[in-house]
Amino acid sequence: MSYFWHSDLNAITVNSKSEFWIFKGDLCVRTNSAGNQVTAGPAQITDEWPVLRDTPFASDLDAVHHTDGYWFFKGDECAKTNDAGDAYMVPPSRIIDQWTILKDL
């Protein structure tokens, strides 16, 4: 039995179907809402979100959030993809350029 997914996860988010995406290193896995069945993966993040190939978001994410697409966060950068993961809704940019209020805090 592999214990790879038991600890040190990078991020977890819930999609519009109430399924969980779990991220660790350069891998991701999707489970049903109960968390008792794998519905996709494990796979490379870039297999599920091909637009992230050759970007910092291909591994070791800091956070992921789903809201009308997927926001990916790593270091001081962020990007938003469509649900299919094949196009940017917001291209890679600095977090403070997307949340400008943070510049004043």
Secondary structure, 3 states (H helix, E strand, C coil): CCCHHHCCCCEEEECCCCCEEEEECCEEEEECCCCCCEEEEEEEHHHHCHHHCCCHHHCCCCEEEECCCEEEEECCEEEEECCCCCCEEEEEEEHHHHCHHHHHC
